[in-house]
Amino acid sequence: MSEPDLTRPELIAEFRRNPVGRHSPDLRLLLNTLRKADGEEPYVLVCTKPHREWRLARKKAGRGQALTLLDGAIFTDADAAEWAVFKLRWARMTGREIGE
Amino acid sequence: MNALPRKRIVGYTDRISAAPGETIRVMVSAEDVAAYDATLVRLTSGDLHPGGSGFIEREIADLGRHPGRVQAIAAGSYAIVDPAGSLAALRSLSVLAFIWPTLPGKGRQVILGQRRARSGFALALDETGAIAFEVGGATVSTGVPLLAREWAFVAATFDADARRVVVHQEPLVSYPGLDRRSWREAIVTQSLATDAPFMIAAEAGEGHPTAHFNGKIEAPVVAREALDRAGLERIAQGAITPEVAAAWDFAREMGGDRIVDRSPNRRHGRLVNLPTRAMKGHGWDGSEMNWTHAPHQYGAIHFHDDDLYDAGWAADFALTVPAETPSGVYAARLTGGGDVDHVPFVVRPPKGRRGADAVFLLPTASYLAYANERAGLEGDGHLQAFANHLVALGPGDLWLNDHQGAGLSLYDRHGDGSGVSISSRLRPILNLRPGVTSAWVGTAGTAPWQFNADLPLLDWLAAKGIACDVVTDEDLDREGMGLLDGYRVMLTGSHPEYWSRSMYDALQAYLGRGGRMMYLGGNGFYWRVAFHPTLPGVIELRRAEDGIRDWVAEGGEYYMSFTGEYGGMWCRMGRSIHALAGVGMAGQGFDVSTYYRRNSASRDPRAAFVFEGVEGDVIGDFGTVGGGAAGLEVDRYDRALGSPPHALVLASSENLSDTYFPPPDEINNASAMMDARQNTRVRADLVLFTTPNGGAVFSTGSIAWIGSLTHNRYDNNVSRITENVLRRFLDTKGIG
């Protein structure tokens, strides 16, 4: 049996519809593959206003490691932040951009 | 670009609860803040979720304006010997110990000595991890780094007349091609003279001790002569020869903070910052797992450069709880420099008096377990897979990232990889604050956890006009059953996970006498901890045997040093959580919450009062914790695990996400059918049962329940059910 194609458009669409919560098995596999590829410096959010505003950053795993704020949008919606990071990770994995 | 959010003011108190008339000292550190205003406030809500009640506090008293100053935290454990004077007079000496270094090569680390700057002497690991003897400005190193986590006998002698230093290191196990045995001899021109105190696992620094040792030290000895090899071996084997100046036996008084010199010189010492005691020594052979049965096999102390018991800050001010202050959760609010910190504490009723018929047991032992927890801050992609969403760091997380010495939680590991088994409240605790959410719980870290997740219960009680005293786990541990006696109902918080024996005994006795309990949480009554018998505000945990463990206690180290009690899970010690609460831990996930659906038992006449005024079958499909009342950590009814056979399972959760998994104690063999989507054992059950002498227990089996109480201005079915049960439980007439 062959490996599932994790670049299928329907997985992108599924994530777009429901970024957090119950996912199909292949989307779960895709998400964890993308997360793992962050390596030792995962994407994180920095909450600048509780429940209302977040910035994107990378934070090296481990104690006292540097946090680097990334230029870009200020998110006022958590799902939008998830989507932005999904696109960054997906582009890194495939070498292609996801269109809006 | 916006600057990162920054915390400038942090504080802590000397006590977690006080009765009216009692005094609380408040310690504060303020960075770049000229002055701050202090106010006593009563806290009712810190729920900043768009659907929550917002921040609700009421000013009680002005506590004055105070100059800001920075107070540092000096982490790192060590022993200091008192009196040091006569040891300072040594001309020649021998020093030896058994060590189990955990971070050799991570900088210079002092095993023992009297050293400050370049005066005095020390037996140390040098920068490379090799054993070295330092005297004055001279260092004599074996030049051979020791291996981490391997026992070694280490020693040095200094002959003042011959000016000769000899250094020895002998690992107890050697590997082919990796022989780390070594010794070195050198002539030096220095003397031992110093005014520094004798210390173990650190040396005197500028203001605070420095050069902390990471790892275990066992049986250190100082002799007043430079002994030959045979002489060293004699005292290493325990002989107290005339030349022995001090021989500390760490296997004595393991529950305390004193180290005992078994030589006639009685140069006892004191441990600072609570290193881990009752640790396996070099002679542990596996024949005994309980240190109280064979203390001589547990003569090692594990020191860490990030241990912290008491930050030891000077008090900025003290406040006396005004007379007649109602019991509740209060805080010293500190405002200045554009920042505000709330340092919470409980005003409890005076001993022996009750201000209400209901009491909320604030789970402060569990707050300590999670104090300054760093998973979101330090995790990688695996944590995000666990959480199923991005983590979001708040100002408290960023403060912790900049203050690595602020003490760790029982979920963290020390810098050397060993588990953190001791947690204290005598330090700023950034996640024990109103308004704070957990970096990795809930979408974008928006779910409250522990303290801030429990405040909505106070908000709801106030809205419903139901009087309720507040007491803490620490009060219950100290006072036992008497603290609860007389209350008709005891309410728990959202996640009362950590219980000492005294607490557990008191709760069981309370329930046995007809007391009623509303367990409004999930994964409760799970771990056994011990409060220190003499030092205030500190608990110990051994993550033994099974259960959800972010670290795992080593085999043979399952018994707690504070009390000698077996550590780990209460359900393994004859105390079924299911029997106590009707439900027990079934699973956890940290993305979204769900709802309950009523079961046929909810139509049982015995449960009619619970559902009075409740329409429909779906309960709690709303809330500020993951959007539902069933979530995060959930408990189920299980007759096989001790749930009472007469209990009514009123409702059960549906549709938990596929990131909800059972705890390891439910996984004897992994399979691809474990997650909640395929495994109905992972669910929350809403349970009601009666207990002897007119008592009753109502359990929600979900951390998220309390987060649904305030939805729609307190008008919702979670609120209605909770109110129905609470008002019925407050009524003296029998139930069922």
Interface residues (C-beta under 8 A of the other chain):
Chain A: P19 V20 G21 R22 H23 P25 R28 L31 N32 R35 K36 A37 D38 G39 E40 P42 Y43 V44 L45 V46 C47 T48 P50 H51 R52 W54 R55 A57 K59 A61 G62 R63 G64 Q65 L67 L69 D71 I74 A78 D79 A81 E82 V85
Chain B: M1 N2 L4 P5 L48 H49 P50 R374 G376 L377 E378 G379 D380 G381 H382 L383 Q384 A385 N388 H389 L390 V391 A392 L393 G394 L398 N401 D402 Q404 G415 G435 T437 T443 A444 G445 T446 D591 V592 N655 S657 D658 R677
